[in-house]
C-alpha cells in the first residue's frame, strides 16, 4: 500500500470536477505495462 498526503492551493471555490493524474513519463520505457487499481481519495484530518 502506498499513501501520499497532499494539499491543494490556488482555488477560490470548491472544485467539483477535479482529476487525479498518474504521471509516469520519467519512469516509463517502451513496452512497460502499468496496472493501477483500487485507488481511494480520502480526506485526512
CHARMM-style PDB file with segment names, atoms N, HN, CA, C and O in Angstrom:
ATOM      1  N   UNK     1       0.845  -1.174   0.000  1.00  0.00      PROA
ATOM      2  CA  UNK     1       0.000   0.000   0.000  1.00  0.00      PROA
ATOM      3  C   UNK     1       0.884   1.230   0.000  1.00  0.00      PROA
ATOM      4  O   UNK     1       1.886   1.279   0.713  1.00  0.00      PROA
ATOM      5  N   UNK     2       0.526   2.206  -0.783  1.00  0.00      PROA
ATOM      6  HN  UNK     2      -0.288   2.166  -1.362  1.00  0.00      PROA
ATOM      7  CA  UNK     2       1.257   3.463  -0.883  1.00  0.00      PROA
ATOM      8  C   UNK     2       0.315   4.588  -0.496  1.00  0.00      PROA
ATOM      9  O   UNK     2      -0.820   4.647  -0.969  1.00  0.00      PROA
ATOM     10  N   UNK     3       0.781   5.471   0.356  1.00  0.00      PROA
ATOM     11  HN  UNK     3       1.703   5.423   0.740  1.00  0.00      PROA
ATOM     12  CA  UNK     3      -0.017   6.610   0.791  1.00  0.00      PROA
ATOM     13  C   UNK     3       0.721   7.891   0.463  1.00  0.00      PROA
ATOM     14  O   UNK     3       1.924   7.994   0.700  1.00  0.00      PROA
ATOM     15  N   UNK     4       0.015   8.862  -0.077  1.00  0.00      PROA
ATOM     16  HN  UNK     4      -0.963   8.778  -0.270  1.00  0.00      PROA
ATOM     17  CA  UNK     4       0.601  10.164  -0.399  1.00  0.00      PROA
ATOM     18  C   UNK     4      -0.333  11.245   0.111  1.00  0.00      PROA
ATOM     19  O   UNK     4      -1.456  11.381  -0.375  1.00  0.00      PROA
ATOM     20  N   UNK     5       0.125  12.016   1.088  1.00  0.00      PROA
ATOM     21  HN  UNK     5       1.037  11.906   1.483  1.00  0.00      PROA
ATOM     22  CA  UNK     5      -0.657  13.152   1.571  1.00  0.00      PROA
ATOM     23  C   UNK     5      -0.296  14.373   0.739  1.00  0.00      PROA
ATOM     24  O   UNK     5       0.876  14.602   0.440  1.00  0.00      PROA
ATOM     25  N   UNK     6      -1.303  15.157   0.363  1.00  0.00      PROA
ATOM     26  HN  UNK     6      -2.255  14.970   0.606  1.00  0.00      PROA
ATOM     27  CA  UNK     6      -1.057  16.367  -0.408  1.00  0.00      PROA
ATOM     28  C   UNK     6      -2.093  17.417  -0.054  1.00  0.00      PROA
ATOM     29  O   UNK     6      -3.165  17.100   0.462  1.00  0.00      PROA
ATOM     30  N   UNK     7      -1.768  18.659  -0.334  1.00  0.00      PROA
ATOM     31  HN  UNK     7      -0.897  18.917  -0.753  1.00  0.00      PROA
ATOM     32  CA  UNK     7      -2.682  19.766  -0.087  1.00  0.00      PROA
ATOM     33  C   UNK     7      -2.772  20.592  -1.371  1.00  0.00      PROA
ATOM     34  O   UNK     7      -1.758  20.871  -2.010  1.00  0.00      PROA
ATOM     35  N   UNK     8      -3.970  20.973  -1.735  1.00  0.00      PROA
ATOM     36  HN  UNK     8      -4.794  20.746  -1.215  1.00  0.00      PROA
ATOM     37  CA  UNK     8      -4.165  21.784  -2.929  1.00  0.00      PROA
ATOM     38  C   UNK     8      -4.151  23.262  -2.575  1.00  0.00      PROA
ATOM     39  O   UNK     8      -4.351  23.643  -1.422  1.00  0.00      PROA
ATOM     40  N   UNK     9      -3.915  24.078  -3.574  1.00  0.00      PROA
ATOM     41  HN  UNK     9      -3.752  23.769  -4.511  1.00  0.00      PROA
ATOM     42  CA  UNK     9      -3.949  25.529  -3.384  1.00  0.00      PROA
ATOM     43  C   UNK     9      -4.300  26.183  -4.710  1.00  0.00      PROA
ATOM     44  O   UNK     9      -4.270  25.541  -5.761  1.00  0.00      PROA
ATOM     45  N   UNK    10      -4.629  27.453  -4.651  1.00  0.00      PROA
ATOM     46  HN  UNK    10      -4.654  27.974  -3.798  1.00  0.00      PROA
ATOM     47  CA  UNK    10      -4.904  28.208  -5.868  1.00  0.00      PROA
ATOM     48  C   UNK    10      -6.346  28.152  -6.340  1.00  0.00      PROA
ATOM     49  O   UNK    10      -6.642  28.561  -7.463  1.00  0.00      PROA
ATOM     50  N   UNK    11      -7.246  27.654  -5.508  1.00  0.00      PROA
ATOM     51  HN  UNK    11      -7.006  27.322  -4.596  1.00  0.00      PROA
ATOM     52  CA  UNK    11      -8.653  27.577  -5.882  1.00  0.00      PROA
ATOM     53  C   UNK    11      -9.450  28.548  -5.023  1.00  0.00      PROA
ATOM     54  O   UNK    11      -9.294  28.572  -3.802  1.00  0.00      PROA
ATOM     55  N   UNK    12     -10.299  29.344  -5.652  1.00  0.00      PROA
ATOM     56  HN  UNK    12     -10.425  29.325  -6.644  1.00  0.00      PROA
ATOM     57  CA  UNK    12     -11.114  30.287  -4.888  1.00  0.00      PROA
ATOM     58  C   UNK    12     -12.474  29.698  -4.522  1.00  0.00      PROA
ATOM     59  O   UNK    12     -13.143  30.204  -3.621  1.00  0.00      PROA
ATOM     60  N   UNK    13     -12.890  28.630  -5.213  1.00  0.00      PROA
ATOM     61  HN  UNK    13     -12.346  28.219  -5.945  1.00  0.00      PROA
ATOM     62  CA  UNK    13     -14.170  27.974  -4.948  1.00  0.00      PROA
ATOM     63  C   UNK    13     -13.969  26.465  -4.860  1.00  0.00      PROA
ATOM     64  O   UNK    13     -12.891  25.954  -5.165  1.00  0.00      PROA
ATOM     65  N   UNK    14     -15.012  25.759  -4.441  1.00  0.00      PROA
ATOM     66  HN  UNK    14     -15.888  26.174  -4.193  1.00  0.00      PROA
ATOM     67  CA  UNK    14     -14.977  24.304  -4.401  1.00  0.00      PROA
ATOM     68  C   UNK    14     -14.861  23.753  -5.814  1.00  0.00      PROA
ATOM     69  O   UNK    14     -15.541  24.227  -6.724  1.00  0.00      PROA
ATOM     70  N   UNK    15     -14.014  22.764  -6.000  1.00  0.00      PROA
ATOM     71  HN  UNK    15     -13.462  22.378  -5.261  1.00  0.00      PROA
ATOM     72  CA  UNK    15     -13.838  22.117  -7.305  1.00  0.00      PROA
ATOM     73  C   UNK    15     -14.728  20.882  -7.347  1.00  0.00      PROA
ATOM     74  O   UNK    15     -14.647  20.022  -6.470  1.00  0.00      PROA
ATOM     75  N   UNK    16     -15.581  20.794  -8.370  1.00  0.00      PROA
ATOM     76  HN  UNK    16     -15.647  21.493  -9.082  1.00  0.00      PROA
ATOM     77  CA  UNK    16     -16.493  19.655  -8.459  1.00  0.00      PROA
ATOM     78  C   UNK    16     -16.103  18.677  -9.569  1.00  0.00      PROA
ATOM     79  O   UNK    16     -16.699  17.605  -9.681  1.00  0.00      PROA
ATOM     80  N   UNK    17     -15.126  19.027 -10.378  1.00  0.00      PROA
ATOM     81  HN  UNK    17     -14.642  19.898 -10.288  1.00  0.00      PROA
ATOM     82  CA  UNK    17     -14.736  18.148 -11.482  1.00  0.00      PROA
ATOM     83  C   UNK    17     -13.216  17.933 -11.516  1.00  0.00      PROA
ATOM     84  O   UNK    17     -12.612  17.895 -12.588  1.00  0.00      PROA
ATOM     85  N   UNK    18     -12.613  17.794 -10.344  1.00  0.00      PROA
ATOM     86  HN  UNK    18     -13.103  17.825  -9.473  1.00  0.00      PROA
ATOM     87  CA  UNK    18     -11.166  17.597 -10.258  1.00  0.00      PROA
ATOM     88  C   UNK    18     -10.750  16.238 -10.800  1.00  0.00      PROA
ATOM     89  O   UNK    18     -11.563  15.317 -10.879  1.00  0.00      PROA
ATOM     90  N   UNK    19      -9.474  16.116 -11.174  1.00  0.00      PROA
ATOM     91  HN  UNK    19      -8.813  16.864 -11.110  1.00  0.00      PROA
ATOM     92  CA  UNK    19      -8.945  14.868 -11.717  1.00  0.00      PROA
ATOM     93  C   UNK    19      -7.614  14.543 -11.061  1.00  0.00      PROA
ATOM     94  O   UNK    19      -6.836  15.440 -10.736  1.00  0.00      PROA
ATOM     95  N   UNK    20      -7.361  13.273 -10.872  1.00  0.00      PROA
ATOM     96  HN  UNK    20      -7.993  12.544 -11.136  1.00  0.00      PROA
ATOM     97  CA  UNK    20      -6.093  12.788 -10.357  1.00  0.00      PROA
ATOM     98  C   UNK    20      -5.324  12.190 -11.528  1.00  0.00      PROA
ATOM     99  O   UNK    20      -5.864  11.367 -12.267  1.00  0.00      PROA
ATOM    100  N   UNK    21      -4.082  12.594 -11.703  1.00  0.00      PROA
ATOM    101  HN  UNK    21      -3.644  13.263 -11.103  1.00  0.00      PROA
ATOM    102  CA  UNK    21      -3.274  12.121 -12.826  1.00  0.00      PROA
ATOM    103  C   UNK    21      -2.051  11.385 -12.299  1.00  0.00      PROA
ATOM    104  O   UNK    21      -1.371  11.865 -11.391  1.00  0.00      PROA
ATOM    105  N   UNK    22      -1.774  10.222 -12.871  1.00  0.00      PROA
ATOM    106  HN  UNK    22      -2.326   9.833 -13.608  1.00  0.00      PROA
ATOM    107  CA  UNK    22      -0.547   9.485 -12.581  1.00  0.00      PROA
ATOM    108  C   UNK    22       0.441   9.815 -13.691  1.00  0.00      PROA
ATOM    109  O   UNK    22       0.250   9.405 -14.836  1.00  0.00      PROA
ATOM    110  N   UNK    23       1.493  10.550 -13.361  1.00  0.00      PROA
ATOM    111  HN  UNK    23       1.649  10.883 -12.432  1.00  0.00      PROA
ATOM    112  CA  UNK    23       2.469  10.995 -14.357  1.00  0.00      PROA
ATOM    113  C   UNK    23       3.656  10.041 -14.330  1.00  0.00      PROA
ATOM    114  O   UNK    23       4.502  10.127 -13.440  1.00  0.00      PROA
ATOM    115  N   UNK    24       3.723   9.138 -15.296  1.00  0.00      PROA
ATOM    116  HN  UNK    24       3.036   9.069 -16.020  1.00  0.00      PROA
ATOM    117  CA  UNK    24       4.743   8.096 -15.319  1.00  0.00      PROA
ATOM    118  C   UNK    24       5.820   8.326 -16.370  1.00  0.00      PROA
ATOM    119  O   UNK    24       6.719   7.498 -16.521  1.00  0.00      PROA
ATOM    120  N   UNK    25       5.745   9.431 -17.096  1.00  0.00      PROA
ATOM    121  HN  UNK    25       5.015  10.104 -16.974  1.00  0.00      PROA
ATOM    122  CA  UNK    25       6.675   9.695 -18.193  1.00  0.00      PROA
ATOM    123  C   UNK    25       8.147   9.564 -17.786  1.00  0.00      PROA
ATOM    124  O   UNK    25       8.911   8.957 -18.535  1.00  0.00      PROA
ATOM    125  N   UNK    26       8.585  10.099 -16.642  1.00  0.00      PROA
ATOM    126  HN  UNK    26       7.964  10.592 -16.033  1.00  0.00      PROA
ATOM    127  CA  UNK    26      10.010   9.998 -16.314  1.00  0.00      PROA
ATOM    128  C   UNK    26      10.475   8.564 -16.031  1.00  0.00      PROA
ATOM    129  O   UNK    26      11.676   8.295 -16.041  1.00  0.00      PROA
ATOM    130  N   UNK    27       9.547   7.652 -15.782  1.00  0.00      PROA
ATOM    131  HN  UNK    27       8.572   7.871 -15.774  1.00  0.00      PROA
ATOM    132  CA  UNK    27       9.906   6.291 -15.386  1.00  0.00      PROA
ATOM    133  C   UNK    27       9.629   5.256 -16.465  1.00  0.00      PROA
ATOM    134  O   UNK    27      10.240   4.188 -16.458  1.00  0.00      PROA
ATOM    135  N   UNK    28       8.729   5.544 -17.386  1.00  0.00      PROA
ATOM    136  HN  UNK    28       8.233   6.412 -17.392  1.00  0.00      PROA
ATOM    137  CA  UNK    28       8.280   4.564 -18.370  1.00  0.00      PROA
ATOM    138  C   UNK    28       9.318   4.334 -19.460  1.00  0.00      PROA
ATOM    139  O   UNK    28      10.053   5.236 -19.860  1.00  0.00      PROA
ATOM    140  N   UNK    29       9.347   3.091 -19.919  1.00  0.00      PROA
ATOM    141  HN  UNK    29       8.750   2.358 -19.593  1.00  0.00      PROA
ATOM    142  CA  UNK    29      10.171   2.716 -21.059  1.00  0.00      PROA
ATOM    143  C   UNK    29       9.277   1.991 -22.048  1.00  0.00      PROA
ATOM    144  O   UNK    29       8.207   1.503 -21.683  1.00  0.00      PROA
ATOM    145  N   UNK    30       9.708   1.920 -23.290  1.00  0.00      PROA
ATOM    146  HN  UNK    30      10.577   2.316 -23.586  1.00  0.00      PROA
ATOM    147  CA  UNK    30       8.916   1.252 -24.319  1.00  0.00      PROA
ATOM    148  C   UNK    30       8.562  -0.159 -23.872  1.00  0.00      PROA
ATOM    149  O   UNK    30       9.431  -0.917 -23.440  1.00  0.00      PROA
ATOM    150  N   UNK    31       7.292  -0.506 -23.976  1.00  0.00      PROA
ATOM    151  HN  UNK    31       6.586   0.109 -24.326  1.00  0.00      PROA
ATOM    152  CA  UNK    31       6.833  -1.841 -23.623  1.00  0.00      PROA
ATOM    153  C   UNK    31       6.389  -2.002 -22.180  1.00  0.00      PROA
ATOM    154  O   UNK    31       5.842  -3.046 -21.826  1.00  0.00      PROA
ATOM    155  N   UNK    32       6.606  -1.002 -21.338  1.00  0.00      PROA
ATOM    156  HN  UNK    32       7.050  -0.153 -21.626  1.00  0.00      PROA
ATOM    157  CA  UNK    32       6.168  -1.081 -19.942  1.00  0.00      PROA
ATOM    158  C   UNK    32       4.647  -1.152 -19.865  1.00  0.00      PROA
ATOM    159  O   UNK    32       3.941  -0.521 -20.651  1.00  0.00      PROA
ATOM    160  N   UNK    33       4.161  -1.922 -18.915  1.00  0.00      PROA
ATOM    161  HN  UNK    33       4.734  -2.434 -18.276  1.00  0.00      PROA
ATOM    162  CA  UNK    33       2.729  -2.020 -18.660  1.00  0.00      PROA
ATOM    163  C   UNK    33       2.493  -1.697 -17.191  1.00  0.00      PROA
ATOM    164  O   UNK    33       3.129  -2.281 -16.314  1.00  0.00      PROA
ATOM    165  N   UNK    34       1.587  -0.775 -16.924  1.00  0.00      PROA
ATOM    166  HN  UNK    34       1.070  -0.301 -17.637  1.00  0.00      PROA
ATOM    167  CA  UNK    34       1.253  -0.385 -15.557  1.00  0.00      PROA
ATOM    168  C   UNK    34      -0.186  -0.771 -15.272  1.00  0.00      PROA
ATOM    169  O   UNK    34      -1.076  -0.517 -16.084  1.00  0.00      PROA
ATOM    170  N   UNK    35      -0.414  -1.381 -14.128  1.00  0.00      PROA
ATOM    171  HN  UNK    35       0.309  -1.588 -13.469  1.00  0.00      PROA
ATOM    172  CA  UNK    35      -1.762  -1.707 -13.669  1.00  0.00      PROA
ATOM    173  C   UNK    35      -2.010  -0.924 -12.389  1.00  0.00      PROA
ATOM    174  O   UNK    35      -1.299  -1.101 -11.400  1.00  0.00      PROA
ATOM    175  N   UNK    36      -3.005  -0.068 -12.406  1.00  0.00      PROA
ATOM    176  HN  UNK    36      -3.583   0.076 -13.210  1.00  0.00      PROA
ATOM    177  CA  UNK    36      -3.350   0.749 -11.245  1.00  0.00      PROA
ATOM    178  C   UNK    36      -4.809   0.459 -10.918  1.00  0.00      PROA
ATOM    179  O   UNK    36      -5.694   0.663 -11.748  1.00  0.00      PROA
ATOM    180  N   UNK    37      -5.051  -0.023  -9.692  1.00  0.00      PROA
ATOM    181  HN  UNK    37      -4.332  -0.189  -9.017  1.00  0.00      PROA
ATOM    182  CA  UNK    37      -6.431  -0.292  -9.301  1.00  0.00      PROA
ATOM    183  C   UNK    37      -6.615  -0.008  -7.814  1.00  0.00      PROA
ATOM    184  O   UNK    37      -5.651   0.196  -7.076  1.00  0.00      PROA
ATOM    185  N   UNK    38      -7.855  -0.002  -7.404  1.00  0.00      PROA
ATOM    186  HN  UNK    38      -8.638  -0.168  -8.004  1.00  0.00      PROA
ATOM    187  CA  UNK    38      -8.224   0.200  -6.007  1.00  0.00      PROA
ATOM    188  C   UNK    38      -7.648   1.501  -5.449  1.00  0.00      PROA
ATOM    189  O   UNK    38      -7.027   1.505  -4.386  1.00  0.00      PROA
ATOM    190  N   UNK    39      -7.852   2.583  -6.158  1.00  0.00      PROA
ATOM    191  HN  UNK    39      -8.356   2.579  -7.021  1.00  0.00      PROA
ATOM    192  CA  UNK    39      -7.376   3.902  -5.741  1.00  0.00      PROA
ATOM    193  C   UNK    39      -8.481   4.587  -4.945  1.00  0.00      PROA
ATOM    194  O   UNK    39      -9.642   4.580  -5.354  1.00  0.00      PROA
ATOM    195  N   UNK    40      -8.119   5.176  -3.814  1.00  0.00      PROA
ATOM    196  HN  UNK    40      -7.176   5.181  -3.482  1.00  0.00      PROA
ATOM    197  CA  UNK    40      -9.099   5.882  -2.988  1.00  0.00      PROA
ATOM    198  C   UNK    40      -8.545   7.240  -2.590  1.00  0.00      PROA
ATOM    199  O   UNK    40      -7.399   7.341  -2.152  1.00  0.00      PROA
ATOM    200  N   UNK    41      -9.346   8.275  -2.739  1.00  0.00      PROA
ATOM    201  HN  UNK    41     -10.277   8.192  -3.094  1.00  0.00      PROA
ATOM    202  CA  UNK    41      -9.001   9.607  -2.252  1.00  0.00      PROA
ATOM    203  C   UNK    41      -9.816   9.839  -0.994  1.00  0.00      PROA
ATOM    204  O   UNK    41     -11.045   9.762  -1.016  1.00  0.00      PROA
ATOM    205  N   UNK    42      -9.132  10.121   0.097  1.00  0.00      PROA
ATOM    206  HN  UNK    42      -8.134  10.184   0.115  1.00  0.00      PROA
ATOM    207  CA  UNK    42      -9.812  10.309   1.372  1.00  0.00      PROA
ATOM    208  C   UNK    42      -9.343  11.589   2.031  1.00  0.00      PROA
ATOM    209  O   UNK    42      -8.160  11.925   1.986  1.00  0.00      PROA
ATOM    210  N   UNK    43     -10.263  12.295   2.637  1.00  0.00      PROA
ATOM    211  HN  UNK    43     -11.225  12.022   2.674  1.00  0.00      PROA
ATOM    212  CA  UNK    43      -9.922  13.499   3.386  1.00  0.00      PROA
ATOM    213  C   UNK    43      -9.243  13.089   4.683  1.00  0.00      PROA
ATOM    214  O   UNK    43      -9.741  12.228   5.408  1.00  0.00      PROA
ATOM    215  N   UNK    44      -8.108  13.704   4.970  1.00  0.00      PROA
ATOM    216  HN  UNK    44      -7.703  14.403   4.381  1.00  0.00      PROA
ATOM    217  CA  UNK    44      -7.422  13.433   6.231  1.00  0.00      PROA
ATOM    218  C   UNK    44      -7.629  14.607   7.162  1.00  0.00      PROA
ATOM    219  O   UNK    44      -7.838  15.736   6.718  1.00  0.00      PROA
ATOM    220  N   UNK    45      -7.569  14.342   8.440  1.00  0.00      PROA
ATOM    221  HN  UNK    45      -7.399  13.425   8.801  1.00  0.00      PROA
ATOM    222  CA  UNK    45      -7.778  15.435   9.391  1.00  0.00      PROA
ATOM    223  C   UNK    45      -6.557  15.631  10.254  1.00  0.00      PROA
ATOM    224  OT1 UNK    45      -6.546  16.510  11.117  1.00  0.00      PROA
TER     225      UNK     45
END
